[in-house]
């Protein structure tokens, strides 16, 4: 017993004293040889505990000595006893260095125990899984490129490091199985372990190829899936286990009196919904290369999609970025596998409704903006995969479950788009007619508490509903849907309550605003609070209170304007229904294509005397001017968001909110980014004209062609693009779209005409056209050059402009020699040049 203590203490003290050679000589010392063999169990823990994370860097000799001593123990100890101690040390390892140093001796012992490897290997893999699961997974609420900072987190690096060690451990056993391929139990044990690695914690790590193409985590994941495919030639067999895991009641396949054991694939700690979701994310997302022979083509698309969606639904219940992003990638890939038109009876499978519920919850409550937006897009993709009847069922489900005005508004938009698509058919689908339409209209026009509903909270829903009703009344001129038979209901049950609610809400908010404006600094603040998710935000600054109240009043006035426009449409429709067919006015007299107009001035305040008759609508001219003012305000604010969101509807939505209107007000701009680009061009042209008017005109008296003035004008106009230079190529592409070409051509010709006019050109002959088309060519060429110019103060662009103007002077001189003979060719060339500048020659 004394010798036993001596050998353990001897080796420990030698290692502590940094006498590594002496420590390595102990097992070969006859004095300690037998004692060493008998105390291997105790020595394993002593040696492993000498190792820390920084040992290999600070004391590499100690680390090497510990590795050699463990290898000696593997050679001299009883394999079964040593294996059990190593397994225990894996589970209690204090750091990754200890975990790493254990793996190789563990592997060597398993190789020795080939006859008893089945159970032993399972124990080893279970202990490795236990260690991995103890590593915490951080969550920092970072998005997009900021997610790259996650690689600096210690726990993320630990996970990646540990995962990179594992393939080296299990590879020899896979190679052995490939040679023999007889031990099914061992194969399933290893394969189940590999599938479990694709669950927690790897599922929390970013693996998308766009931002993590060369990451070590992706490489390790690729190795794992390749090994799974090599072990199981048919990876789709795991679809069966998704179905098993989805069952609410897990029925054990063991009878009480039976000794039959569960297979490795039936071990819910390894093969569960999370790990299977990770597996099929890797298989179907398109982010990894999968062996062709691992995915048999005999499975039906419906079975693959509907079964895998069960795993997607499980991932959607998470709140972390990793699982949610993988769920959405997998969901998109699965939906794209479905045919373009899916029969509505497929919805008898509850997985579609569960998927929609999960996507709605993510779109509303996720902490990540990019995740929310992706979920919204997938809702649209999912709904539009079905026939019209199926779409209506899914949209109705969203209306039932979504306790969010914006999501309900989005569902209404999906319904409106489906109706618009259905109108293209000769006969309107029956699900958009009669009682079925009226049922949807009543859900869309629902105010939870009647006139006392919170209109601020419901603003998005109400605005979308009013736009939908007005669209349908104007679109359905033949009353195919039967909407005009229910106008009285809409007027009495919806609009009347809405008008009453608007009056109550405006009066309340206006009174609160007056209290804020009139209160003295010594008085107690006005009681205004915001409720977010059931939590009240306290101590709101006065300035923010004003913004809240003004924003609410803006929303009320916008709704009021839409109500008035809808009422106007209803009154006209009722009139046309009463007039005989011979005297009926054509519905084309109603402007359908005009933008929605807001007809109420926010600042208009008038006292209505009793008995006084007040016109429902203001004068048409004032109405149009007011609408234009609102648009200009939104467009002006939207420019602030272009550097981040580009020339897009998203910038318009943020601009509307910045101007004090609901984000959905971007519907005032049917061309989306095209309207924003056009506004910017018009604004810049007007600003250039104002600057040119103030420039000195002495040069005009002495020179036939005021080169410097034209050069300065072009450079001044180009430099106005500077704040948006990175997004301007997209703006140029938008201008070349067919519906935007008229505006693009008009602003370009207006620009060159202004430059020519303020540079002194008063010609009325053929030269008027030549100069302007030539200048347009110079400007568009300079614009393209400017986008690639990185010189200081755009000096390169200025030299380019100067050179092109000089070339134009030479051309003009040649034309003046014989203007009549070259006029037809010149005019033709001018128009071809104009078309090329706008991209018209590429349009089919």
C-alpha positions in Angstrom: 0.0 0.0 0.0 2.9 2.3 0.7 4.4 1.6 -2.7 1.0 2.4 -4.2 1.0 5.8 -2.7 4.6 6.4 -3.5 4.3 5.9 -7.3 1.3 8.3 -7.6 3.0 10.9 -5.4 6.4 10.4 -7.2 5.0 11.1 -10.6 2.9 14.0 -9.5 5.8 15.6 -7.6 8.2 15.1 -10.6 5.7 16.7 -12.9 5.3 19.6 -10.5 9.1 20.0 -10.3 9.4 20.0 -14.1 11.5 16.8 -14.0 9.8 15.4 -17.0 12.4 12.9 -18.1 12.5 11.4 -14.5 8.7 11.2 -14.6 8.7 9.3 -17.9 11.3 6.9 -16.6 9.2 5.8 -13.6 7.1 3.2 -15.5 10.3 1.5 -16.6 11.8 1.5 -13.2 11.7 -1.9 -11.7 10.9 -0.4 -8.3 7.7 1.2 -9.5 6.8 -1.0 -12.5 4.2 -3.2 -10.7 2.9 -0.3 -8.6 2.5 1.8 -11.8 0.5 -0.9 -13.5 -1.8 -1.4 -10.5 -2.4 2.4 -10.0 -3.1 3.4 -13.6 -6.7 4.3 -12.6 -5.5 7.0 -10.1 -2.6 8.2 -12.3 -5.0 9.0 -15.2 -6.9 11.7 -13.2 -3.6 13.0 -11.7 -1.9 13.4 -15.0 -5.0 14.9 -16.8 -5.5 17.5 -14.1 -2.0 18.9 -14.7 -3.1 20.2 -18.0 -4.8 23.6 -18.6 -5.7 25.6 -21.6 -2.5 27.5 -21.7 -0.2 24.6 -20.8 0.7 23.8 -24.4 1.9 27.4 -24.9 3.5 28.1 -21.5 4.7 24.6 -20.6 4.9 22.6 -23.8 7.3 20.1 -22.2 4.7 19.4 -19.5 2.0 18.9 -22.1 4.2 16.5 -24.0 5.2 14.5 -20.9 1.5 14.1 -19.9 0.7 12.8 -23.4 3.5 10.3 -23.2 2.5 9.1 -19.7 -1.1 8.6 -20.9 0.1 6.6 -23.9 2.2 4.4 -21.5 -0.8 3.9 -19.3 -2.8 2.7 -22.4 -0.1 0.1 -23.1 0.4 -1.2 -19.5 -3.1 -0.8 -17.9 -6.0 -3.2 -18.1 -8.0 -1.8 -21.2 -11.4 -2.2 -19.6 -10.5 -0.4 -16.4 -8.5 2.4 -18.1 -11.4 2.9 -20.6 -13.9 3.5 -17.8 -11.6 6.0 -16.1 -11.0 7.9 -19.4 -14.7 8.0 -20.1 -15.3 9.5 -16.6 -12.5 12.1 -17.2 -14.1 13.2 -20.4 -17.4 14.0 -18.6 -15.6 15.9 -15.8 -13.0 17.6 -18.0 -12.4 21.2 -16.7 -11.2 22.6 -20.0 -10.7 21.9 -23.7 -7.1 21.0 -23.3 -8.0 18.2 -20.9 -10.7 17.0 -23.3 -8.2 17.1 -26.2 -5.5 15.1 -24.4 -8.0 12.4 -23.5 -9.3 11.7 -27.0 -6.2 9.9 -28.4 -5.7 7.4 -25.5 -9.5 6.8 -25.6 -9.2 6.0 -29.3 -6.3 3.6 -28.7 -8.2 1.7 -26.0 -11.2 1.3 -28.3 -9.0 -0.1 -31.0 -7.7 -2.7 -28.5 -11.2 -3.6 -27.5 -12.4 -4.6 -30.9 -14.5 -7.5 -29.7 -16.3 -5.5 -27.1 -16.4 -2.2 -29.0 -20.1 -1.9 -29.5 -21.1 -0.9 -26.0 -17.7 0.7 -25.2 -17.9 3.0 -28.2 -21.4 4.0 -27.3 -20.3 5.0 -23.8 -17.3 7.0 -25.2 -19.5 8.9 -27.7 -22.1 9.6 -25.0 -19.4 11.1 -22.7 -18.2 13.3 -25.6 -21.7 14.5 -26.3 -22.1 15.3 -22.6 -19.0 17.4 -22.6 -20.1 19.3 -25.7 -23.5 20.1 -24.3 -21.9 21.8 -21.3 -20.4 24.5 -23.5 -22.7 27.6 -23.3 -24.0 29.2 -26.5 -23.9 33.0 -26.4 -26.5 35.4 -28.0 -25.5 39.0 -28.7 -28.4 40.1 -30.9 -26.1 41.0 -33.8 -27.2 41.1 -37.4 -25.8 40.8 -40.9 -22.0 41.7 -41.0 -22.0 42.3 -37.3 -22.5 38.5 -36.9 -18.9 38.1 -37.9 -18.0 39.4 -34.5 -19.4 36.3 -33.0 -16.2 34.4 -34.1 -14.4 36.4 -31.4 -16.5 35.0 -28.6 -14.7 32.5 -26.4 -17.6 30.0 -26.3 -18.1 30.1 -30.0 -14.4 29.5 -30.5 -14.6 26.6 -28.0 -17.4 25.0 -29.8 -15.6 25.2 -33.2 -12.3 24.0 -31.6 -14.0 21.0 -29.9 -15.9 20.0 -33.1 -12.7 20.1 -35.1 -11.1 17.5 -32.8 -13.9 15.0 -33.1 -13.5 13.7 -36.7 -9.9 12.6 -35.9 -11.3 10.5 -33.1 -14.0 8.6 -34.9 -12.4 8.4 -38.4 -10.6 5.0 -37.8 -13.8 3.3 -36.8 -15.6 4.5 -40.0 -12.7 3.3 -42.1 -12.9 -0.1 -40.3 -16.6 -0.3 -41.0 -16.1 0.5 -44.7 -13.7 -2.5 -44.9 -15.9 -5.0 -43.1 -19.4 -3.4 -43.1 -20.9 -6.1 -40.9 -21.4 -4.5 -37.6 -24.8 -2.7 -38.0 -25.0 -1.7 -34.4 -21.6 0.1 -34.4 -22.5 1.8 -37.7 -25.8 3.1 -36.2 -24.1 4.2 -33.0 -21.5 6.3 -34.9 -24.1 7.6 -37.3 -26.5 8.6 -34.5 -23.7 10.4 -32.8 -22.8 12.3 -35.9 -26.4 13.4 -36.4 -26.6 14.6 -32.8 -23.5 16.8 -33.5 -25.7 18.7 -36.1 -28.1 19.6 -33.3 -27.0 21.6 -30.2 -24.7 23.5 -30.0 -23.7 23.6 -33.7 -27.2 24.7 -34.7 -26.5 28.0 -33.0 -23.4 28.7 -35.1 -23.6 30.6 -38.4 -23.0 28.3 -41.3 -24.4 30.2 -44.3 -22.0 30.3 -47.2 -22.4 34.1 -47.9 -20.6 35.3 -44.7 -18.9 32.1 -43.5 -17.8 30.4 -46.6 -14.3 29.4 -45.3 -15.1 29.1 -41.6 -13.8 26.1 -39.7 -17.3 25.3 -38.5 -18.5 24.9 -42.1 -15.6 22.7 -42.9 -16.2 20.5 -39.9 -19.9 20.3 -40.7 -19.1 19.3 -44.3 -16.9 16.5 -42.9 -19.7 15.3 -40.6 -22.3 15.2 -43.3 -19.9 13.4 -45.7 -19.3 10.8 -43.0 -23.0 10.3 -42.4 -23.6 9.8 -46.1 -20.8 7.3 -46.3 -22.3 5.3 -43.4 -25.9 5.5 -44.5 -26.2 5.4 -48.2 -29.8 6.7 -47.9 -29.9 9.8 -45.6 -33.6 10.2 -46.3 -34.4 7.2 -44.1 -34.2 9.7 -41.2 -37.5 11.3 -42.4 -39.1 8.4 -40.6 -37.6 9.5 -37.3 -38.9 13.0 -37.8 -42.4 11.5 -37.9 -41.7 9.5 -34.8 -40.4 12.5 -32.9 -43.4 14.6 -33.9 -45.8 12.2 -32.2 -47.0 13.7 -28.9 -47.0 10.3 -27.2 -43.7 8.4 -27.4 -44.6 4.7 -27.3 -41.6 2.6 -26.1 -40.9 -0.4 -28.3 -39.8 -2.3 -25.2 -42.3 -4.5 -23.4 -41.9 -4.8 -19.7 -41.0 -8.5 -19.9 -38.8 -8.1 -23.0 -35.1 -7.6 -23.0 -35.1 -6.1 -26.5 -33.0 -2.9 -26.7 -33.7 0.3 -28.6 -31.5 0.9 -31.6 -29.2 3.9 -31.7 -31.6 5.7 -34.0 -34.4 5.4 -31.4 -32.3 7.1 -28.8 -34.1 10.4 -28.4 -31.1 12.0 -26.8 -29.3 11.6 -30.1 -32.0 11.5 -32.8 -34.4 14.2 -31.8 -36.2 16.9 -33.6 -33.5 19.5 -33.2 -30.7 17.2 -34.5 -32.8 16.0 -37.4 -33.6 19.6 -38.2 -29.9 20.3 -38.3 -29.3 17.3 -40.5 -32.0 18.2 -43.1 -30.9 21.9 -43.1 -27.5 20.6 -44.2 -29.0 18.3 -46.8 -31.7 20.6 -48.4 -30.7 24.2 -47.8 -28.2 24.2 -50.7 -25.4 25.5 -48.4 -23.5 22.2 -48.5 -22.5 19.8 -51.2 -24.1 16.4 -50.6 -23.1 13.1 -52.3 -25.5 12.4 -55.2 -25.9 8.7 -54.2 -27.0 9.7 -50.7 -30.3 11.1 -51.7 -32.5 8.5 -53.5 -34.9 9.9 -56.1 -37.7 7.4 -55.2 -39.2 9.6 -52.5 -42.1 11.8 -53.4 -41.7 15.6 -53.2 -44.8 15.9 -51.0 -43.5 13.4 -48.5 -40.1 15.0 -48.3 -41.5 18.5 -47.9 -44.3 17.8 -45.5 -42.2 15.6 -43.2 -39.2 18.0 -43.1 -41.5 20.9 -42.4 -42.2 19.3 -39.1 -38.6 19.9 -38.2 -38.8 23.4 -39.5 -41.7 24.1 -37.2 -39.6 22.9 -34.3 -36.8 25.3 -35.1 -39.2 28.2 -35.5 -40.1 27.8 -31.8 -36.6 29.1 -30.9 -35.7 32.7 -30.3 -31.9 32.6 -31.1 -30.5 33.7 -34.5 -28.8 30.4 -35.4 -31.9 28.1 -35.2 -34.2 30.7 -36.8 -31.9 31.5 -39.7 -31.5 27.7 -40.4 -35.3 27.2 -40.2 -35.9 30.0 -42.7 -33.3 28.8 -45.1 -34.6 25.2 -44.9 -38.2 26.4 -45.2 -37.5 28.4 -48.4 -35.7 25.5 -50.0 -38.6 23.1 -49.2 -41.3 25.5 -50.5 -39.4 25.9 -53.7 -39.6 22.2 -54.2 -43.4 22.3 -54.2 -45.1 22.9 -57.6 -46.2 26.4 -58.4 -49.9 25.6 -57.9 -50.7 23.3 -54.9 -54.2 21.9 -54.5 -56.1 23.3 -51.5 -56.9 19.9 -50.1 -53.2 19.5 -49.2 -54.1 21.9 -46.3 -55.8 18.9 -44.6 -52.3 18.3 -43.3 -51.9 20.5 -40.2 -48.2 21.1 -40.9 -49.0 24.0 -43.2 -51.0 25.9 -40.6 -48.4 25.2 -38.0 -45.7 26.5 -40.3 -47.7 29.7 -41.0 -48.2 30.2 -37.2 -44.5 29.8 -36.6 -43.6 32.3 -39.4 -46.1 34.8 -38.2 -44.7 34.7 -34.7 -41.2 35.1 -35.9 -42.2 37.9 -38.2 -43.8 39.8 -35.3 -41.7 39.0 -32.3 -38.1 38.1 -33.4 -35.4 40.4 -32.1 -33.6 40.3 -35.5 -34.8 42.6 -38.3 -33.4 40.4 -41.1 -35.1 37.4 -39.6 -38.4 39.2 -39.4 -38.2 40.4 -43.0 -37.3 36.9 -44.3 -40.2 35.4 -42.4 -42.6 37.9 -44.0 -41.3 37.0 -47.5 -41.7 33.3 -46.7 -45.3 33.9 -45.6 -46.0 35.4 -49.0 -44.2 32.5 -50.8 -46.1 29.9 -48.7 -49.5 31.4 -49.3 -49.0 32.0 -53.0 -48.0 28.4 -53.6 -51.7 27.3 -53.3 -54.8 27.6 -55.4 -57.1 30.6 -54.6 -59.2 28.5 -52.2 -56.1 27.4 -50.3 -54.8 31.0 -50.2 -58.0 32.2 -48.7 -57.9 29.5 -46.0 -54.3 30.5 -45.1 -55.0 34.2 -45.1 -58.1 33.7 -42.9 -55.9 31.7 -40.5 -53.4 34.7 -40.3 -56.3 37.1 -39.6 -57.4 34.8 -36.8 -54.1 34.3 -35.1 -52.2 37.5 -35.7 -52.6 39.9 -32.9 -50.6 42.6 -34.7 -51.9 45.3 -37.0 -49.0 45.2 -39.4 -49.3 41.5 -39.9 -53.1 41.7 -40.4 -52.4 44.5 -42.9 -50.0 42.3 -44.7 -52.5 39.4 -44.9 -55.1 41.9 -46.4 -52.5 42.8 -49.0 -52.0 39.1 -49.8 -55.7 38.8 -50.3 -55.9 41.9 -52.4 -53.0 40.6 -54.6 -54.8 37.3 -55.1 -58.0 39.0 -56.1 -56.1 41.2 -58.5 -54.5 38.0 -60.0 -57.9 36.3 -60.2 -59.4 39.2 -62.2 -57.1 38.4 -65.0 -59.1 35.2 -65.7 -62.3 35.4 -67.8 -64.3 34.3 -64.8 -63.6 35.4 -61.3 -62.9 32.4 -58.9 -65.9 31.6 -56.7 -63.9 32.1 -53.5 -63.7 35.8 -54.3 -67.5 36.1 -54.8 -70.7 36.2 -52.9 -70.8 35.0 -49.3 -67.2 33.9 -49.4 -66.0 37.4 -50.3 -68.4 39.0 -47.7 -67.1 36.7 -45.0 -63.5 37.9 -45.7 -64.6 41.5 -46.0 -66.2 41.3 -42.5 -63.0 39.9 -41.0 -60.9 42.5 -42.8 -63.2 45.3 -41.6 -63.3 44.1 -38.0 -62.8 46.7 -35.2 -62.4 44.7 -32.0 -64.2 47.3 -29.8 -66.2 49.1 -32.3 -65.9 52.9 -32.2 -63.8 52.6 -29.0 -61.0 50.6 -30.6 -57.5 51.9 -30.3 -57.0 53.4 -33.8 -53.3 54.1 -33.2 -52.6 50.4 -32.6 -54.8 49.4 -35.5 -53.6 52.0 -38.0 -51.8 49.7 -40.4 -54.7 47.3 -40.5 -57.3 50.1 -41.1 -55.3 51.8 -43.8 -54.7 48.6 -45.7 -58.4 47.6 -45.3 -59.6 51.0 -46.7 -57.2 50.8 -49.6 -58.4 47.2 -50.3 -62.1 48.2 -50.3 -61.5 51.2 -52.5 -59.4 49.1 -54.9 -62.1 46.4 -55.2 -64.9 48.8 -55.8 -63.0 50.6 -58.5 -61.6 47.4 -60.0 -64.8 45.4 -60.1 -66.7 47.5 -62.6 -69.0 44.6 -63.5 -69.7 43.6 -59.9 -68.4 40.1 -60.5 -67.5 39.7 -56.8 -70.8 41.1 -55.5 -69.0 43.8 -53.5 -71.4 46.5 -54.5 -74.3 44.5 -53.1 -72.7 45.0 -49.7 -71.8 48.6 -49.7 -74.6 49.5 -47.2 -73.1 47.1 -44.7 -69.6 48.5 -45.1 -70.9 52.0 -44.7 -73.0 51.4 -41.7 -71.0 48.7 -39.8 -67.5 49.8 -40.5 -67.2 53.4 -41.8 -69.6 54.8 -39.3 -67.8 53.3 -36.3 -64.5 54.4 -37.9 -65.7 58.0 -38.2 -66.9 58.0 -34.6 -63.6 56.5 -33.4 -61.6 59.1 -35.4 -63.5 62.0 -33.8 -63.0 60.6 -30.3 -59.4 59.8 -30.9 -58.5 63.1 -32.5 -60.3 65.0 -29.7 -58.4 63.1 -27.1 -54.9 63.5 -28.7 -55.5 67.1 -29.6 -56.4 67.8 -26.0 -53.3 66.1 -24.7 -51.2 68.1 -27.2 -52.8 71.3 -25.9 -52.0 70.3 -22.4 -48.4 69.8 -23.3 -48.1 73.1 -25.2 -49.8 75.1 -22.4 -48.2 73.6 -19.3 -45.7 75.6 -17.3 -42.3 74.3 -16.3 -43.4 74.2 -12.7 -46.5 72.2 -13.4 -46.7 68.4 -13.3 -46.1 66.7 -16.7 -48.9 65.4 -18.8 -49.6 61.8 -18.3 -48.6 60.0 -21.5 -47.3 56.5 -21.6 -46.4 53.9 -24.2 -47.2 50.2 -23.7 -44.8 47.7 -25.5 -45.5 44.0 -25.1 -47.5 44.6 -21.9 -44.7 46.7 -20.4 -45.2 50.5 -19.8 -42.3 52.8 -20.7 -42.0 55.5 -18.1 -40.3 58.9 -18.0 -40.9 59.9 -21.7 -39.3 63.3 -22.4 -41.6 66.2 -23.4 -40.2 66.4 -26.9 -40.9 62.7 -27.5 -44.4 63.1 -26.1 -45.0 65.7 -28.8 -43.7 63.5 -31.5 -45.9 60.6 -30.3 -49.0 62.8 -30.3 -48.3 64.4 -33.7 -47.6 61.0 -35.2 -50.9 59.7 -33.9 -52.8 62.7 -35.3 -51.1 62.3 -38.7 -52.3 58.7 -38.8 -55.8 59.8 -37.9 -55.9 62.4 -40.6 -54.6 59.9 -43.1 -57.3 57.4 -42.2 -59.9 60.2 -42.3 -58.8 61.0 -45.9 -59.0 57.4 -47.0 -62.4 57.1 -45.4 -63.6 60.1 -47.4 -62.2 58.7 -50.6 -63.8 55.3 -49.9 -67.2 57.0 -49.1 -66.9 58.9 -52.4 -66.4 55.6 -54.3 -69.4 54.0 -52.4 -71.7 57.0 -53.2 -70.7 56.9 -56.9 -71.2 53.1 -57.0 -74.6 53.4 -55.4 -75.6 56.1 -57.9 -74.5 54.0 -60.9 -76.5 51.0 -59.6 -79.7 53.1 -59.5 -79.4 54.7 -62.9 -80.8 52.8 -65.8 -78.4 51.1 -68.2 -79.2 53.6 -71.0 -78.3 56.6 -68.9 -75.6 55.1 -66.9 -72.3 57.0 -66.9 -69.3 54.8 -67.8 -67.1 53.9 -64.8 -64.1 55.0 -66.8 -64.9 58.5 -65.7 -63.5 57.5 -62.3 -59.8 57.8 -62.1 -58.5 54.4 -61.2 -54.8 54.9 -61.8 -54.3 58.1 -59.8 -52.4 57.8 -56.6 -54.4 57.6 -53.4 -55.1 61.2 -52.3 -55.3 62.5 -48.8 -58.0 65.2 -48.8 -57.8 66.4 -45.3 -55.4 69.1 -44.2 -53.8 68.1 -40.9 -53.6 71.7 -39.8 -57.1 72.7 -40.9 -59.2 73.7 -38.0 -62.7 75.2 -38.4 -65.6 75.6 -36.1 -68.9 74.4 -37.6 -71.8 76.4 -36.5 -75.1 74.6 -35.8 -77.0 74.1 -39.0 -74.1 75.2 -41.2 -73.6 73.0 -44.2 -70.0 72.0 -44.8 -68.7 70.5 -48.0 -67.4 66.9 -47.6 -64.5 67.5 -49.9 -62.2 70.5 -50.1 -61.5 72.2 -53.6 -59.8 69.8 -56.0 -56.9 72.1 -56.5 -56.2 72.3 -52.8 -56.6 68.6 -52.4 -54.0 67.9 -55.1 -51.6 70.4 -53.7 -52.0 69.0 -50.2 -51.4 65.5 -51.5 -48.3 66.6 -53.4 -47.0 68.3 -50.2 -47.4 65.1 -48.3 -45.6 63.1 -51.0 -42.7 65.7 -51.1 -42.3 65.5 -47.4 -42.1 61.7 -47.4 -39.7 61.6 -50.4 -37.5 64.2 -48.9 -37.2 62.2 -45.6 -36.7 59.0 -47.6 -33.5 60.3 -49.2 -31.9 60.1 -45.7 -32.4 56.3 -45.8 -31.1 55.6 -49.3 -27.5 55.0 -48.3 -28.6 52.2 -46.1 -31.7 50.7 -47.9 -31.1 51.9 -51.5 -33.7 53.3 -53.9 -36.4 51.0 -52.6 -39.8 50.8 -51.0 -38.0 50.2 -47.7 -36.5 53.7 -47.9 -39.9 55.1 -48.6 -41.4 53.3 -45.7 -38.8 54.6 -43.3 -39.1 58.1 -44.8 -42.9 58.0 -44.2 -42.3 57.1 -40.6 -39.7 59.9 -40.3 -42.2 62.3 -41.7 -44.8 61.3 -39.1 -46.9 58.9 -41.2 -47.4 55.2 -40.9 -44.8 53.1 -42.9 -47.5 51.7 -45.1 -48.0 55.2 -46.6 -45.4 54.1 -49.1 -48.4 52.9 -51.1 -48.7 56.5 -52.4 -45.8 55.7 -54.7 -46.8 52.9 -57.1 -43.4 52.9 -58.8 -41.6 52.5 -55.5 -37.9 53.3 -56.0 -38.6 54.8 -59.4 -40.6 57.6 -57.8 -37.8 58.3 -55.3 -35.2 58.5 -58.1 -37.4 60.8 -60.1 -37.9 63.1 -57.1 -34.2 63.2 -56.5 -33.5 64.1 -60.2 -36.1 66.8 -60.3 -34.9 68.3 -57.0 -31.2 68.3 -58.1 -32.2 69.9 -61.5 -34.1 72.7 -59.7 -31.2 73.2 -57.3 -28.7 73.4 -60.3 -30.9 76.1 -62.0 -30.9 78.2 -58.9 -27.1 78.0 -58.6 -26.6 78.8 -62.3 -28.8 81.9 -62.1 -26.3 83.3 -59.5 -23.2 82.5 -61.6 -21.5 85.5 -63.4 -22.4 85.8 -67.0 -19.4 87.8 -68.3 -18.1 84.7 -70.1 -21.2 84.5 -72.2 -20.4 87.8 -73.9 -16.9 86.8 -75.2 -17.2 83.1 -76.1 -19.3 81.4 -78.7 -19.4 78.3 -76.5 -19.2 78.9 -72.8 -17.1 75.8 -72.1 -16.2 76.6 -68.5 -19.8 77.3 -67.6 -21.1 74.1 -69.1 -18.3 72.2 -67.4 -19.1 73.7 -64.0 -22.8 72.9 -64.5 -22.2 69.3 -65.3 -19.7 68.9 -62.4 -22.1 70.6 -60.0 -24.9 68.3 -61.0 -22.7 65.1 -60.8 -21.5 66.1 -57.3 -25.0 66.1 -56.1 -25.0 62.3 -56.5 -21.9 62.0 -54.2 -23.9 61.2 -51.0 -25.6 58.3 -52.9 -22.7 57.3 -55.1 -22.6 53.7 -53.8 -26.3 53.1 -54.6 -26.5 55.2 -57.9 -25.8 52.2 -60.2 -29.1 50.7 -58.9 -30.8 54.0 -59.5 -29.6 54.0 -63.1 -31.0 50.5 -63.6 -34.3 51.6 -62.1 -34.5 54.5 -64.5 -34.1 52.1 -67.5 -37.2 50.1 -66.5 -40.0 50.6 -69.1 -42.5 52.2 -66.6 -39.8 54.7 -65.5 -38.3 55.7 -68.9 -40.7 58.6 -69.6 -39.8 60.3 -66.3 -36.1 59.5 -66.8 -36.1 61.0 -70.3 -38.0 64.0 -69.2 -35.6 64.9 -66.3 -32.6 64.3 -68.5 -33.9 66.6 -71.3 -35.0 69.1 -68.7 -31.4 69.1 -67.3 -29.6 69.6 -70.6 -32.2 72.3 -71.7 -31.6 74.2 -68.4 -27.8 74.0 -68.8 -28.0 75.2 -72.4 -30.5 78.0 -71.7 -28.6 79.4 -68.7 -25.4 79.1 -70.7 -26.8 81.5 -73.2 -28.3 79.3 -75.9 -31.3 81.0 -77.5 -31.2 79.2 -80.8 -34.5 78.2 -82.5 -33.0 76.3 -85.5 -31.8 72.7 -85.9 -28.8 73.4 -83.7 -31.2 73.5 -80.7 -31.7 69.8 -81.0 -28.1 69.0 -81.8 -26.7 70.8 -78.8 -29.1 69.3 -76.3 -28.8 65.7 -77.4 -25.0 66.1 -77.6 -24.9 67.6 -74.1 -27.1 64.7 -72.9 -24.6 62.2 -74.2 -21.8 64.1 -72.5 -23.6 64.1 -69.2 -24.6 60.4 -69.2 -21.0 59.4 -70.2 -19.6 61.6 -67.4 -22.1 60.1 -65.0 -20.8 56.6 -65.7 -17.2 57.8 -65.4 -18.0 59.5 -62.1 -19.2 56.3 -60.5 -15.7 54.7 -61.1 -13.7 57.8 -60.2 -11.8 57.7 -56.9 -9.6 60.7 -57.5 -9.6 63.6 -55.0 -12.4 66.1 -55.5 -13.4 64.1 -58.7 -10.5 65.7 -60.6 -10.6 62.7 -63.0 -14.2 63.3 -63.8 -13.6 67.0 -64.4 -10.8 66.2 -66.9 -13.1 63.7 -68.6 -15.9 66.3 -68.9 -13.5 68.9 -70.3 -12.3 66.4 -72.9 -15.8 65.4 -74.0 -16.8 69.1 -74.4 -13.7 69.7 -76.6 -14.7 66.8 -78.8 -18.3 68.2 -79.0 -16.9 71.5 -80.1 -15.1 69.8 -83.0 -18.2 68.0 -84.1 -20.3 71.2 -83.9 -17.7 72.9 -86.2 -18.0 70.0 -88.7 -21.8 70.2 -88.7 -21.8 73.9 -89.3 -19.8 73.5 -92.5 -22.7 71.6 -94.2 -25.7 71.5 -91.8 -28.3 70.6 -94.4 -26.7 67.6 -95.9 -25.9 66.0 -92.6 -29.1 66.9 -90.8 -31.0 63.6 -91.4 -28.1 61.4 -90.3 -27.4 63.7 -87.3 -30.9 63.6 -86.1 -31.1 59.8 -86.5 -27.8 59.5 -84.6 -29.1 61.8 -81.9 -32.2 59.8 -81.2 -30.2 56.5 -81.2 -27.8 58.1 -78.7 -30.7 59.1 -76.5 -32.1 55.5 -76.6 -28.8 54.0 -75.7 -28.3 56.4 -72.8 -31.6 55.2 -71.3 -31.1 51.6 -72.1 -34.1 51.5 -74.4 -32.3 49.6 -77.2 -31.9 46.7 -74.8 -35.6 46.5 -74.0 -37.7 44.0 -75.8 
